[in-house]
């Protein structure tokens, strides 16, 4: 499912126009981004948790030359599914 299909699904299930569903989805995505930038987490009970994790600096290898390169530390977004989501999938 892509973003357009998700907006269509939301508009159908919530009885909203596609424009309203699109704005609601954008607002949700914006709220998650803003919270993660502030090093917070977003927890939706039964669905899951969005959080930021720090990846340590490490040594990698250039696949073309085989030369060792340094990879900087980075902050990466993570999603941990909740129990209800796991149960729905299985």
DOTINU-963715 format. One record per residue: residue number from 1; x, y, z of N, C-alpha, C, O in turn. Coordinates in pm, whole numbers. Last residue first. Layout:
(lumfi NUM; (X; Y; Z); (X; Y; Z); (X; Y; Z); (X; Y; Z))
...
//
This chain:
(lumfi 90; (-23; -1231; 1273); (-3; -1377; 1286); (-131; -1453; 1285); (-129; -1576; 1295))
(lumfi 89; (-124; -973; 1263); (-46; -1023; 1150); (-33; -1175; 1154); (-32; -1240; 1050))
(lumfi 88; (-248; -941; 1508); (-328; -926; 1387); (-257; -983; 1265); (-321; -1035; 1173))
(lumfi 87; (-32; -966; 1686); (-136; -1067; 1687); (-222; -1063; 1559); (-264; -1167; 1508))
(lumfi 86; (105; -729; 1626); (171; -859; 1606); (66; -969; 1597); (75; -1057; 1511))
(lumfi 85; (-88; -545; 1709); (-46; -549; 1569); (20; -682; 1536); (-5; -741; 1431))
(lumfi 84; (-99; -603; 1984); (-219; -617; 1902); (-185; -623; 1753); (-247; -699; 1679))
(lumfi 83; (167; -541; 2068); (115; -678; 2074); (-6; -697; 1984); (-15; -798; 1914))
(lumfi 82; (338; -312; 1842); (272; -350; 1965); (213; -490; 1957); (210; -550; 1849))
(lumfi 81; (661; -275; 1684); (518; -305; 1681); (464; -348; 1817); (534; -410; 1896))
(lumfi 80; (871; -12; 1675); (856; -138; 1748); (706; -169; 1752); (631; -97; 1818))
(lumfi 79; (1077; 159; 1458); (938; 129; 1491); (934; -6; 1559); (987; -105; 1507))
(lumfi 78; (1317; 424; 1452); (1284; 283; 1468); (1135; 271; 1498); (1075; 361; 1556))
(lumfi 77; (1546; 644; 1291); (1412; 618; 1344); (1387; 468; 1348); (1430; 394; 1260))
(lumfi 76; (1880; 708; 1400); (1791; 642; 1306); (1653; 621; 1369); (1643; 586; 1486))
(lumfi 75; (2167; 899; 1402); (2040; 876; 1470); (1946; 817; 1365); (1934; 870; 1255))
(lumfi 74; (2508; 784; 1377); (2385; 840; 1321); (2266; 812; 1411); (2265; 714; 1486))
(lumfi 73; (2862; 810; 1332); (2747; 771; 1413); (2624; 842; 1356); (2636; 948; 1295))
(lumfi 72; (3018; 743; 1010); (2986; 827; 1125); (2870; 770; 1205); (2788; 693; 1153))
(lumfi 71; (3244; 507; 907); (3104; 545; 897); (3069; 621; 1025); (3089; 569; 1135))
(lumfi 70; (3545; 491; 735); (3480; 520; 863); (3338; 566; 836); (3315; 654; 752))
(lumfi 69; (3658; 213; 536); (3612; 351; 550); (3546; 367; 685); (3497; 270; 744))
(lumfi 68; (3894; 11; 367); (3822; 36; 492); (3785; 184; 496); (3866; 271; 465))
(lumfi 67; (3854; -106; 31); (3920; -16; 126); (3831; 6; 249); (3709; 18; 237))
(lumfi 66; (3738; -238; -170); (3776; -318; -56); (3844; -236; 53); (3886; -291; 155))
(lumfi 65; (3636; -109; -390); (3782; -115; -376); (3828; -206; -263); (3944; -247; -259))
(lumfi 64; (3359; -158; -378); (3428; -150; -506); (3578; -173; -493); (3639; -245; -572))
(lumfi 63; (3272; -151; -115); (3259; -276; -190); (3334; -275; -324); (3368; -381; -376))
(lumfi 62; (3445; -32; 152); (3400; 10; 20); (3392; -117; -67); (3493; -183; -89))
(lumfi 61; (3341; -113; 473); (3430; -147; 363); (3367; -101; 233); (3250; -127; 206))
(lumfi 60; (3349; 47; 798); (3286; -29; 691); (3387; -58; 582); (3506; -31; 598))
(lumfi 59; (3348; 95; 1139); (3432; 84; 1021); (3360; -4; 920); (3316; -114; 952))
(lumfi 58; (3129; 326; 1311); (3188; 195; 1286); (3275; 200; 1161); (3273; 299; 1087))
(lumfi 57; (2939; 485; 1565); (3034; 494; 1454); (3099; 358; 1435); (3121; 285; 1532))
(lumfi 56; (2610; 359; 1653); (2749; 396; 1683); (2832; 409; 1555); (2798; 352; 1451))
(lumfi 55; (2296; 497; 1632); (2383; 395; 1575); (2527; 441; 1595); (2561; 553; 1558))
(lumfi 54; (2032; 553; 1846); (2163; 601; 1800); (2245; 483; 1752); (2262; 384; 1822))
(lumfi 53; (1687; 587; 1770); (1796; 508; 1824); (1927; 563; 1769); (1931; 614; 1656))
(lumfi 52; (1366; 707; 1840); (1495; 732; 1776); (1601; 649; 1847); (1603; 642; 1970))
(lumfi 51; (1041; 557; 1775); (1145; 611; 1862); (1271; 635; 1780); (1283; 589; 1666))
(lumfi 50; (709; 457; 1784); (811; 517; 1700); (912; 581; 1795); (873; 653; 1887))
(lumfi 49; (532; 168; 1868); (606; 284; 1917); (710; 327; 1814); (788; 247; 1764))
(lumfi 48; (195; 39; 1809); (340; 33; 1821); (399; 163; 1867); (328; 257; 1902))
(lumfi 47; (-78; -51; 1861); (-20; -41; 1727); (132; -52; 1733); (190; -141; 1672))
(lumfi 46; (-140; -63; 2128); (-196; -165; 2041); (-138; -163; 1901); (-146; -263; 1829))
(lumfi 45; (-94; 279; 2162); (-122; 154; 2232); (-192; 57; 2136); (-292; 92; 2073))
(lumfi 44; (150; 443; 2025); (9; 420; 1995); (-24; 282; 2050); (14; 180; 1992))
(lumfi 43; (393; 670; 2109); (339; 538; 2140); (190; 535; 2110); (114; 616; 2163))
(lumfi 42; (676; 826; 2009); (532; 829; 1990); (481; 688; 2010); (520; 596; 1938))
(lumfi 41; (942; 995; 2181); (887; 877; 2116); (736; 893; 2107); (675; 964; 2187))
(lumfi 40; (1207; 1241; 2132); (1096; 1179; 2203); (1053; 1052; 2134); (1118; 1005; 2040))
(lumfi 39; (1396; 1400; 2012); (1442; 1279; 2080); (1333; 1216; 2167); (1363; 1147; 2264))
(lumfi 38; (1291; 1585; 1849); (1314; 1629; 1987); (1359; 1512; 2075); (1359; 1523; 2197))
(lumfi 37; (1244; 1434; 1625); (1353; 1532; 1619); (1390; 1580; 1759); (1506; 1611; 1786))
(lumfi 36; (1015; 1298; 1708); (1141; 1224; 1696); (1260; 1318; 1688); (1367; 1286; 1738))
(lumfi 35; (827; 1508; 1698); (855; 1442; 1825); (989; 1367; 1819); (1067; 1373; 1914))
(lumfi 34; (829; 1566; 1421); (863; 1669; 1520); (902; 1606; 1653); (1000; 1648; 1715))
(lumfi 33; (741; 1319; 1311); (873; 1375; 1278); (919; 1476; 1383); (1033; 1471; 1429))
(lumfi 32; (481; 1301; 1423); (581; 1198; 1452); (721; 1252; 1426); (812; 1233; 1507))
(lumfi 31; (362; 1528; 1309); (372; 1516; 1455); (477; 1413; 1494); (553; 1435; 1589))
(lumfi 30; (375; 1464; 1035); (445; 1581; 1088); (465; 1574; 1238); (571; 1610; 1289))
(lumfi 29; (204; 1243; 1027); (346; 1227; 990); (428; 1343; 1045); (539; 1322; 1096))
(lumfi 28; (-36; 1374; 1103); (18; 1264; 1182); (168; 1246; 1154); (248; 1236; 1247))
(lumfi 27; (-64; 1557; 892); (-54; 1606; 1030); (6; 1499; 1120); (90; 1529; 1204))
(lumfi 26; (-92; 1381; 676); (23; 1472; 681); (45; 1526; 822); (159; 1540; 867))
(lumfi 25; (-339; 1266; 748); (-219; 1183; 739); (-93; 1268; 747); (2; 1231; 816))
(lumfi 24; (-503; 1493; 730); (-492; 1420; 857); (-366; 1334; 858); (-295; 1329; 958))
(lumfi 23; (-479; 1557; 460); (-431; 1653; 561); (-413; 1584; 696); (-318; 1614; 768))
(lumfi 22; (-598; 1327; 350); (-459; 1360; 319); (-400; 1456; 421); (-286; 1439; 464))
(lumfi 21; (-858; 1354; 448); (-779; 1238; 487); (-631; 1262; 462); (-547; 1223; 543))
(lumfi 20; (-931; 1589; 312); (-926; 1587; 458); (-842; 1470; 510); (-764; 1486; 604))
(lumfi 19; (-917; 1494; 47); (-835; 1609; 89); (-820; 1611; 241); (-711; 1634; 293))
(lumfi 18; (-1108; 1295; 42); (-968; 1257; 24); (-875; 1369; 67); (-766; 1343; 119))
(lumfi 17; (-1341; 1340; 314); (-1299; 1362; 176); (-1153; 1320; 165); (-1082; 1311; 266))
(lumfi 16; (-1444; 1065; 526); (-1384; 1197; 503); (-1358; 1214; 355); (-1354; 1117; 279))
(lumfi 15; (-1514; 821; 655); (-1615; 905; 591); (-1566; 1050; 579); (-1637; 1144; 616))
(lumfi 14; (-1323; 648; 734); (-1357; 754; 830); (-1462; 850; 775); (-1497; 949; 840))
(lumfi 13; (-1297; 471; 515); (-1331; 419; 648); (-1377; 527; 745); (-1463; 501; 830))
(lumfi 12; (-1234; 650; 300); (-1347; 558; 293); (-1392; 515; 433); (-1510; 521; 465))
(lumfi 11; (-1005; 783; 386); (-1123; 861; 349); (-1248; 774; 345); (-1356; 819; 382))
(lumfi 10; (-830; 566; 427); (-871; 649; 540); (-999; 726; 507); (-1091; 732; 589))
(lumfi 9; (-803; 479; 159); (-856; 389; 261); (-908; 469; 382); (-1017; 441; 432))
(lumfi 8; (-682; 705; 44); (-811; 657; -6); (-879; 567; 96); (-1000; 579; 119))
(lumfi 7; (-442; 707; 189); (-535; 822; 198); (-674; 780; 152); (-773; 817; 215))
(lumfi 6; (-335; 465; 96); (-365; 482; 238); (-463; 597; 258); (-557; 585; 337))
(lumfi 5; (-296; 520; -173); (-391; 415; -136); (-430; 425; 11); (-545; 399; 47))
(lumfi 4; (-99; 718; -146); (-227; 750; -211); (-334; 647; -174); (-448; 683; -146))
(lumfi 3; (113; 572; -26); (50; 684; 44); (-87; 718; -15); (-182; 743; 60))
(lumfi 2; (62; 216; -90); (139; 340; -91); (58; 453; -27); (-53; 430; 22))
(lumfi 1; (86; -118; 0); (0; 0; 0); (90; 123; 0); (183; 133; 80))
//
